[in-house]
Amino acid sequence: LGKPSTLDPQHCQSFNHTVIKHHFKFLKKVIEEKEIPWENIYNMDEKGCQ
């Protein structure tokens, strides 16, 4: 495991309700269109994917 790095201030500024809402609507659309099963969905946060 690597050492976690700090979050870039510009990323913090772009983190707002409108952007997040759009992201999750788009994510839902892709999951439904591609019929991605829940067991193939992994944890993500502001730093990356696990």
PQR file of N, CA, C, O and H, with PARSE charges and radii, in Angstrom:
ATOM      1  N   LEU A   1       0.830  -1.187   0.000 -0.4000 1.5000
ATOM      2  CA  LEU A   1       0.000   0.000   0.000 -0.0000 2.0000
ATOM      3  C   LEU A   1       0.870   1.245   0.000  0.5500 1.7000
ATOM      4  O   LEU A   1       1.885   1.314   0.694 -0.5500 1.4000
ATOM      5  N   GLY A   2       0.461   2.216  -0.780 -0.4000 1.5000
ATOM      6  CA  GLY A   2       1.199   3.470  -0.839 -0.0000 2.0000
ATOM      7  C   GLY A   2       0.715   4.462   0.194  0.5500 1.7000
ATOM      8  O   GLY A   2      -0.343   4.295   0.800 -0.5500 1.4000
ATOM      9  H   GLY A   2      -0.364   2.160  -1.344  0.4000 1.0000
ATOM     10  N   LYS A   3       1.511   5.492   0.380 -0.4000 1.5000
ATOM     11  CA  LYS A   3       1.141   6.559   1.308 -0.0000 2.0000
ATOM     12  C   LYS A   3       0.117   7.474   0.631  0.5500 1.7000
ATOM     13  O   LYS A   3       0.338   7.898  -0.503 -0.5500 1.4000
ATOM     14  H   LYS A   3       2.370   5.628  -0.112  0.4000 1.0000
ATOM     15  N   PRO A   4      -0.991   7.786   1.296 -0.5600 1.5000
ATOM     16  CA  PRO A   4      -1.991   8.661   0.676  0.2800 2.0000
ATOM     17  C   PRO A   4      -1.433  10.065   0.461  0.5500 1.7000
ATOM     18  O   PRO A   4      -0.665  10.572   1.278 -0.5500 1.4000
ATOM     19  N   SER A   5      -1.827  10.677  -0.639 -0.4000 1.5000
ATOM     20  CA  SER A   5      -1.400  12.046  -0.914 -0.0000 2.0000
ATOM     21  C   SER A   5      -2.540  13.011  -0.593  0.5500 1.7000
ATOM     22  O   SER A   5      -3.690  12.603  -0.429 -0.5500 1.4000
ATOM     23  H   SER A   5      -2.452  10.265  -1.303  0.4000 1.0000
ATOM     24  N   THR A   6      -2.200  14.285  -0.508 -0.4000 1.5000
ATOM     25  CA  THR A   6      -3.225  15.281  -0.198 -0.0000 2.0000
ATOM     26  C   THR A   6      -4.061  15.589  -1.439  0.5500 1.7000
ATOM     27  O   THR A   6      -3.622  15.373  -2.569 -0.5500 1.4000
ATOM     28  H   THR A   6      -1.266  14.616  -0.641  0.4000 1.0000
ATOM     29  N   LEU A   7      -5.246  16.084  -1.213 -0.4000 1.5000
ATOM     30  CA  LEU A   7      -6.162  16.429  -2.297 -0.0000 2.0000
ATOM     31  C   LEU A   7      -5.780  17.791  -2.871  0.5500 1.7000
ATOM     32  O   LEU A   7      -5.578  18.751  -2.128 -0.5500 1.4000
ATOM     33  H   LEU A   7      -5.603  16.259  -0.296  0.4000 1.0000
ATOM     34  N   ASP A   8      -5.685  17.867  -4.179 -0.4000 1.5000
ATOM     35  CA  ASP A   8      -5.357  19.111  -4.875 -0.0000 2.0000
ATOM     36  C   ASP A   8      -6.441  20.158  -4.611  0.5500 1.7000
ATOM     37  O   ASP A   8      -7.625  19.853  -4.753 -0.5500 1.4000
ATOM     38  H   ASP A   8      -5.849  17.087  -4.783  0.4000 1.0000
ATOM     39  N   PRO A   9      -6.068  21.386  -4.230 -0.5600 1.5000
ATOM     40  CA  PRO A   9      -7.073  22.431  -3.957  0.2800 2.0000
ATOM     41  C   PRO A   9      -8.022  22.691  -5.128  0.5500 1.7000
ATOM     42  O   PRO A   9      -9.191  23.006  -4.905 -0.5500 1.4000
ATOM     43  N   GLN A  10      -7.549  22.568  -6.363 -0.4000 1.5000
ATOM     44  CA  GLN A  10      -8.430  22.772  -7.514 -0.0000 2.0000
ATOM     45  C   GLN A  10      -9.501  21.689  -7.585  0.5500 1.7000
ATOM     46  O   GLN A  10     -10.626  21.956  -8.009 -0.5500 1.4000
ATOM     47  H   GLN A  10      -6.600  22.312  -6.545  0.4000 1.0000
ATOM     48  N   HIS A  11      -9.162  20.476  -7.177 -0.4000 1.5000
ATOM     49  CA  HIS A  11     -10.166  19.415  -7.137 -0.0000 2.0000
ATOM     50  C   HIS A  11     -11.226  19.733  -6.086  0.5500 1.7000
ATOM     51  O   HIS A  11     -12.410  19.474  -6.299 -0.5500 1.4000
ATOM     52  H   HIS A  11      -8.248  20.259  -6.833  0.4000 1.0000
ATOM     53  N   CYS A  12     -10.810  20.286  -4.967 -0.4000 1.5000
ATOM     54  CA  CYS A  12     -11.768  20.663  -3.917 -0.0000 2.0000
ATOM     55  C   CYS A  12     -12.745  21.716  -4.424  0.5500 1.7000
ATOM     56  O   CYS A  12     -13.937  21.656  -4.123 -0.5500 1.4000
ATOM     57  H   CYS A  12      -9.848  20.497  -4.793  0.4000 1.0000
ATOM     58  N   GLN A  13     -12.243  22.681  -5.192 -0.4000 1.5000
ATOM     59  CA  GLN A  13     -13.097  23.755  -5.690 -0.0000 2.0000
ATOM     60  C   GLN A  13     -14.141  23.236  -6.672  0.5500 1.7000
ATOM     61  O   GLN A  13     -15.250  23.768  -6.730 -0.5500 1.4000
ATOM     62  H   GLN A  13     -11.275  22.729  -5.436  0.4000 1.0000
ATOM     63  N   SER A  14     -13.806  22.211  -7.438 -0.4000 1.5000
ATOM     64  CA  SER A  14     -14.754  21.680  -8.425 -0.0000 2.0000
ATOM     65  C   SER A  14     -15.741  20.691  -7.807  0.5500 1.7000
ATOM     66  O   SER A  14     -16.654  20.222  -8.487 -0.5500 1.4000
ATOM     67  H   SER A  14     -12.905  21.779  -7.390  0.4000 1.0000
ATOM     68  N   PHE A  15     -15.569  20.377  -6.545 -0.4000 1.5000
ATOM     69  CA  PHE A  15     -16.427  19.433  -5.835 -0.0000 2.0000
ATOM     70  C   PHE A  15     -17.647  20.189  -5.313  0.5500 1.7000
ATOM     71  O   PHE A  15     -17.608  20.762  -4.225 -0.5500 1.4000
ATOM     72  H   PHE A  15     -14.828  20.759  -5.992  0.4000 1.0000
ATOM     73  N   ASN A  16     -18.729  20.187  -6.092 -0.4000 1.5000
ATOM     74  CA  ASN A  16     -19.942  20.874  -5.663 -0.0000 2.0000
ATOM     75  C   ASN A  16     -21.163  20.023  -6.001  0.5500 1.7000
ATOM     76  O   ASN A  16     -21.063  19.032  -6.725 -0.5500 1.4000
ATOM     77  H   ASN A  16     -18.761  19.721  -6.976  0.4000 1.0000
ATOM     78  N   HIS A  17     -22.300  20.420  -5.472 -0.4000 1.5000
ATOM     79  CA  HIS A  17     -23.531  19.629  -5.596 -0.0000 2.0000
ATOM     80  C   HIS A  17     -23.908  19.367  -7.055  0.5500 1.7000
ATOM     81  O   HIS A  17     -24.283  18.246  -7.401 -0.5500 1.4000
ATOM     82  H   HIS A  17     -22.381  21.225  -4.884  0.4000 1.0000
ATOM     83  N   THR A  18     -23.813  20.367  -7.899 -0.4000 1.5000
ATOM     84  CA  THR A  18     -24.206  20.225  -9.305 -0.0000 2.0000
ATOM     85  C   THR A  18     -23.331  19.208 -10.028  0.5500 1.7000
ATOM     86  O   THR A  18     -23.836  18.358 -10.761 -0.5500 1.4000
ATOM     87  H   THR A  18     -23.508  21.277  -7.618  0.4000 1.0000
ATOM     88  N   VAL A  19     -22.031  19.296  -9.822 -0.4000 1.5000
ATOM     89  CA  VAL A  19     -21.091  18.377 -10.476 -0.0000 2.0000
ATOM     90  C   VAL A  19     -21.326  16.951  -9.995  0.5500 1.7000
ATOM     91  O   VAL A  19     -21.350  16.019 -10.799 -0.5500 1.4000
ATOM     92  H   VAL A  19     -21.621  19.987  -9.227  0.4000 1.0000
ATOM     93  N   ILE A  20     -21.497  16.778  -8.695 -0.4000 1.5000
ATOM     94  CA  ILE A  20     -21.698  15.443  -8.125 -0.0000 2.0000
ATOM     95  C   ILE A  20     -23.017  14.848  -8.611  0.5500 1.7000
ATOM     96  O   ILE A  20     -23.070  13.673  -8.974 -0.5500 1.4000
ATOM     97  H   ILE A  20     -21.477  17.535  -8.042  0.4000 1.0000
ATOM     98  N   LYS A  21     -24.072  15.646  -8.620 -0.4000 1.5000
ATOM     99  CA  LYS A  21     -25.380  15.167  -9.085 -0.0000 2.0000
ATOM    100  C   LYS A  21     -25.295  14.712 -10.541  0.5500 1.7000
ATOM    101  O   LYS A  21     -25.812  13.651 -10.893 -0.5500 1.4000
ATOM    102  H   LYS A  21     -24.028  16.600  -8.325  0.4000 1.0000
ATOM    103  N   HIS A  22     -24.646  15.513 -11.385 -0.4000 1.5000
ATOM    104  CA  HIS A  22     -24.473  15.151 -12.794 -0.0000 2.0000
ATOM    105  C   HIS A  22     -23.675  13.852 -12.927  0.5500 1.7000
ATOM    106  O   HIS A  22     -24.024  12.979 -13.722 -0.5500 1.4000
ATOM    107  H   HIS A  22     -24.227  16.375 -11.099  0.4000 1.0000
ATOM    108  N   HIS A  23     -22.606  13.733 -12.145 -0.4000 1.5000
ATOM    109  CA  HIS A  23     -21.767  12.534 -12.203 -0.0000 2.0000
ATOM    110  C   HIS A  23     -22.583  11.275 -11.907  0.5500 1.7000
ATOM    111  O   HIS A  23     -22.497  10.292 -12.643 -0.5500 1.4000
ATOM    112  H   HIS A  23     -22.322  14.441 -11.499  0.4000 1.0000
ATOM    113  N   PHE A  24     -23.372  11.300 -10.837 -0.4000 1.5000
ATOM    114  CA  PHE A  24     -24.113  10.104 -10.456 -0.0000 2.0000
ATOM    115  C   PHE A  24     -25.277   9.801 -11.394  0.5500 1.7000
ATOM    116  O   PHE A  24     -25.627   8.634 -11.571 -0.5500 1.4000
ATOM    117  H   PHE A  24     -23.442  12.099 -10.238  0.4000 1.0000
ATOM    118  N   LYS A  25     -25.881  10.811 -11.996 -0.4000 1.5000
ATOM    119  CA  LYS A  25     -26.900  10.560 -13.028 -0.0000 2.0000
ATOM    120  C   LYS A  25     -26.263   9.865 -14.229  0.5500 1.7000
ATOM    121  O   LYS A  25     -26.807   8.900 -14.767 -0.5500 1.4000
ATOM    122  H   LYS A  25     -25.596  11.759 -11.852  0.4000 1.0000
ATOM    123  N   PHE A  26     -25.101  10.370 -14.639 -0.4000 1.5000
ATOM    124  CA  PHE A  26     -24.393   9.779 -15.769 -0.0000 2.0000
ATOM    125  C   PHE A  26     -23.939   8.359 -15.433  0.5500 1.7000
ATOM    126  O   PHE A  26     -24.067   7.455 -16.260 -0.5500 1.4000
ATOM    127  H   PHE A  26     -24.659  11.153 -14.202  0.4000 1.0000
ATOM    128  N   LEU A  27     -23.414   8.160 -14.231 -0.4000 1.5000
ATOM    129  CA  LEU A  27     -22.971   6.835 -13.802 -0.0000 2.0000
ATOM    130  C   LEU A  27     -24.137   5.847 -13.820  0.5500 1.7000
ATOM    131  O   LEU A  27     -23.988   4.724 -14.303 -0.5500 1.4000
ATOM    132  H   LEU A  27     -23.310   8.894 -13.560  0.4000 1.0000
ATOM    133  N   LYS A  28     -25.290   6.253 -13.301 -0.4000 1.5000
ATOM    134  CA  LYS A  28     -26.471   5.385 -13.302 -0.0000 2.0000
ATOM    135  C   LYS A  28     -26.870   5.005 -14.724  0.5500 1.7000
ATOM    136  O   LYS A  28     -27.183   3.847 -14.998 -0.5500 1.4000
ATOM    137  H   LYS A  28     -25.411   7.165 -12.909  0.4000 1.0000
ATOM    138  N   LYS A  29     -26.857   5.982 -15.625 -0.4000 1.5000
ATOM    139  CA  LYS A  29     -27.210   5.737 -17.023 -0.0000 2.0000
ATOM    140  C   LYS A  29     -26.273   4.709 -17.652  0.5500 1.7000
ATOM    141  O   LYS A  29     -26.730   3.794 -18.338 -0.5500 1.4000
ATOM    142  H   LYS A  29     -26.602   6.923 -15.402  0.4000 1.0000
ATOM    143  N   VAL A  30     -24.981   4.850 -17.428 -0.4000 1.5000
ATOM    144  CA  VAL A  30     -23.998   3.920 -17.996 -0.0000 2.0000
ATOM    145  C   VAL A  30     -24.186   2.524 -17.413  0.5500 1.7000
ATOM    146  O   VAL A  30     -24.156   1.537 -18.149 -0.5500 1.4000
ATOM    147  H   VAL A  30     -24.610   5.593 -16.871  0.4000 1.0000
ATOM    148  N   ILE A  31     -24.377   2.433 -16.103 -0.4000 1.5000
ATOM    149  CA  ILE A  31     -24.574   1.131 -15.451 -0.0000 2.0000
ATOM    150  C   ILE A  31     -25.796   0.426 -16.032  0.5500 1.7000
ATOM    151  O   ILE A  31     -25.754  -0.775 -16.298 -0.5500 1.4000
ATOM    152  H   ILE A  31     -24.401   3.235 -15.505  0.4000 1.0000
ATOM    153  N   GLU A  32     -26.878   1.165 -16.228 -0.4000 1.5000
ATOM    154  CA  GLU A  32     -28.099   0.570 -16.773 -0.0000 2.0000
ATOM    155  C   GLU A  32     -27.940   0.200 -18.246  0.5500 1.7000
ATOM    156  O   GLU A  32     -28.345  -0.889 -18.654 -0.5500 1.4000
ATOM    157  H   GLU A  32     -26.912   2.141 -16.013  0.4000 1.0000
ATOM    158  N   GLU A  33     -27.358   1.088 -19.045 -0.4000 1.5000
ATOM    159  CA  GLU A  33     -27.191   0.812 -20.477 -0.0000 2.0000
ATOM    160  C   GLU A  33     -26.260  -0.370 -20.735  0.5500 1.7000
ATOM    161  O   GLU A  33     -26.514  -1.189 -21.619 -0.5500 1.4000
ATOM    162  H   GLU A  33     -27.029   1.972 -18.713  0.4000 1.0000
ATOM    163  N   LYS A  34     -25.199  -0.451 -19.968 -0.4000 1.5000
ATOM    164  CA  LYS A  34     -24.209  -1.523 -20.161 -0.0000 2.0000
ATOM    165  C   LYS A  34     -24.542  -2.775 -19.363  0.5500 1.7000
ATOM    166  O   LYS A  34     -23.841  -3.783 -19.454 -0.5500 1.4000
ATOM    167  H   LYS A  34     -24.993   0.214 -19.250  0.4000 1.0000
ATOM    168  N   GLU A  35     -25.633  -2.704 -18.569 -0.4000 1.5000
ATOM    169  CA  GLU A  35     -26.074  -3.833 -17.733 -0.0000 2.0000
ATOM    170  C   GLU A  35     -24.928  -4.368 -16.877  0.5500 1.7000
ATOM    171  O   GLU A  35     -24.654  -5.568 -16.856 -0.5500 1.4000
ATOM    172  H   GLU A  35     -26.203  -1.886 -18.496  0.4000 1.0000
ATOM    173  N   ILE A  36     -24.273  -3.463 -16.180 -0.4000 1.5000
ATOM    174  CA  ILE A  36     -23.147  -3.827 -15.317 -0.0000 2.0000
ATOM    175  C   ILE A  36     -23.698  -4.402 -14.013  0.5500 1.7000
ATOM    176  O   ILE A  36     -24.459  -3.725 -13.321 -0.5500 1.4000
ATOM    177  H   ILE A  36     -24.495  -2.488 -16.196  0.4000 1.0000
ATOM    178  N   PRO A  37     -23.330  -5.637 -13.663 -0.5600 1.5000
ATOM    179  CA  PRO A  37     -23.832  -6.230 -12.417  0.2800 2.0000
ATOM    180  C   PRO A  37     -23.189  -5.565 -11.192  0.5500 1.7000
ATOM    181  O   PRO A  37     -22.051  -5.100 -11.251 -0.5500 1.4000
ATOM    182  N   TRP A  38     -23.940  -5.530 -10.079 -0.4000 1.5000
ATOM    183  CA  TRP A  38     -23.464  -4.875  -8.856 -0.0000 2.0000
ATOM    184  C   TRP A  38     -22.135  -5.433  -8.378  0.5500 1.7000
ATOM    185  O   TRP A  38     -21.326  -4.696  -7.814 -0.5500 1.4000
ATOM    186  H   TRP A  38     -24.865  -5.908 -10.031  0.4000 1.0000
ATOM    187  N   GLU A  39     -21.892  -6.729  -8.592 -0.4000 1.5000
ATOM    188  CA  GLU A  39     -20.632  -7.310  -8.109 -0.0000 2.0000
ATOM    189  C   GLU A  39     -19.418  -6.796  -8.886  0.5500 1.7000
ATOM    190  O   GLU A  39     -18.281  -7.041  -8.483 -0.5500 1.4000
ATOM    191  H   GLU A  39     -22.549  -7.328  -9.050  0.4000 1.0000
ATOM    192  N   ASN A  40     -19.644  -6.093  -9.985 -0.4000 1.5000
ATOM    193  CA  ASN A  40     -18.544  -5.510 -10.761 -0.0000 2.0000
ATOM    194  C   ASN A  40     -18.380  -4.012 -10.514  0.5500 1.7000
ATOM    195  O   ASN A  40     -17.679  -3.330 -11.262 -0.5500 1.4000
ATOM    196  H   ASN A  40     -20.567  -5.894 -10.313  0.4000 1.0000
ATOM    197  N   ILE A  41     -19.018  -3.507  -9.476 -0.4000 1.5000
ATOM    198  CA  ILE A  41     -18.906  -2.093  -9.130 -0.0000 2.0000
ATOM    199  C   ILE A  41     -18.063  -1.983  -7.862  0.5500 1.7000
ATOM    200  O   ILE A  41     -18.336  -2.643  -6.859 -0.5500 1.4000
ATOM    201  H   ILE A  41     -19.587  -4.062  -8.869  0.4000 1.0000
ATOM    202  N   TYR A  42     -17.034  -1.136  -7.924 -0.4000 1.5000
ATOM    203  CA  TYR A  42     -16.068  -1.028  -6.834 -0.0000 2.0000
ATOM    204  C   TYR A  42     -16.113   0.342  -6.182  0.5500 1.7000
ATOM    205  O   TYR A  42     -16.705   1.280  -6.716 -0.5500 1.4000
ATOM    206  H   TYR A  42     -16.812  -0.599  -8.738  0.4000 1.0000
ATOM    207  N   ASN A  43     -15.479   0.448  -5.020 -0.4000 1.5000
ATOM    208  CA  ASN A  43     -15.438   1.682  -4.247 -0.0000 2.0000
ATOM    209  C   ASN A  43     -14.559   2.735  -4.924  0.5500 1.7000
ATOM    210  O   ASN A  43     -13.462   2.435  -5.394 -0.5500 1.4000
ATOM    211  H   ASN A  43     -14.997  -0.314  -4.586  0.4000 1.0000
ATOM    212  N   MET A  44     -15.066   3.986  -4.966 -0.4000 1.5000
ATOM    213  CA  MET A  44     -14.271   5.103  -5.470 -0.0000 2.0000
ATOM    214  C   MET A  44     -14.410   6.272  -4.509  0.5500 1.7000
ATOM    215  O   MET A  44     -15.450   6.454  -3.876 -0.5500 1.4000
ATOM    216  H   MET A  44     -15.957   4.229  -4.584  0.4000 1.0000
ATOM    217  N   ASP A  45     -13.354   7.055  -4.411 -0.4000 1.5000
ATOM    218  CA  ASP A  45     -13.424   8.293  -3.644 -0.0000 2.0000
ATOM    219  C   ASP A  45     -12.735   9.394  -4.434  0.5500 1.7000
ATOM    220  O   ASP A  45     -12.414   9.210  -5.608 -0.5500 1.4000
ATOM    221  H   ASP A  45     -12.509   6.907  -4.926  0.4000 1.0000
ATOM    222  N   GLU A  46     -12.506  10.534  -3.798 -0.4000 1.5000
ATOM    223  CA  GLU A  46     -11.922  11.669  -4.513 -0.0000 2.0000
ATOM    224  C   GLU A  46     -10.485  11.425  -4.956  0.5500 1.7000
ATOM    225  O   GLU A  46      -9.956  12.191  -5.762 -0.5500 1.4000
ATOM    226  H   GLU A  46     -12.767  10.684  -2.845  0.4000 1.0000
ATOM    227  N   LYS A  47      -9.846  10.385  -4.454 -0.4000 1.5000
ATOM    228  CA  LYS A  47      -8.452  10.106  -4.782 -0.0000 2.0000
ATOM    229  C   LYS A  47      -8.288   9.001  -5.820  0.5500 1.7000
ATOM    230  O   LYS A  47      -7.233   8.904  -6.446 -0.5500 1.4000
ATOM    231  H   LYS A  47     -10.276   9.763  -3.800  0.4000 1.0000
ATOM    232  N   GLY A  48      -9.298   8.173  -6.017 -0.4000 1.5000
ATOM    233  CA  GLY A  48      -9.143   7.100  -6.989 -0.0000 2.0000
ATOM    234  C   GLY A  48     -10.109   5.957  -6.771  0.5500 1.7000
ATOM    235  O   GLY A  48     -11.159   6.116  -6.148 -0.5500 1.4000
ATOM    236  H   GLY A  48     -10.156   8.252  -5.508  0.4000 1.0000
ATOM    237  N   CYS A  49      -9.740   4.819  -7.286 -0.4000 1.5000
ATOM    238  CA  CYS A  49     -10.602   3.642  -7.282 -0.0000 2.0000
ATOM    239  C   CYS A  49      -9.929   2.520  -6.519  0.5500 1.7000
ATOM    240  O   CYS A  49      -8.714   2.346  -6.616 -0.5500 1.4000
ATOM    241  H   CYS A  49      -8.886   4.690  -7.791  0.4000 1.0000
ATOM    242  N   GLN A  50     -10.697   1.761  -5.766 -0.4000 1.5000
ATOM    243  CA  GLN A  50     -10.157   0.616  -5.033 -0.0000 2.0000
ATOM    244  C   GLN A  50     -10.750  -0.660  -5.589  0.5500 1.7000
ATOM    245  O   GLN A  50     -10.429  -1.749  -5.113 -0.5500 1.4000
ATOM    246  H   GLN A  50     -11.684   1.903  -5.688  0.4000 1.0000
TER
END
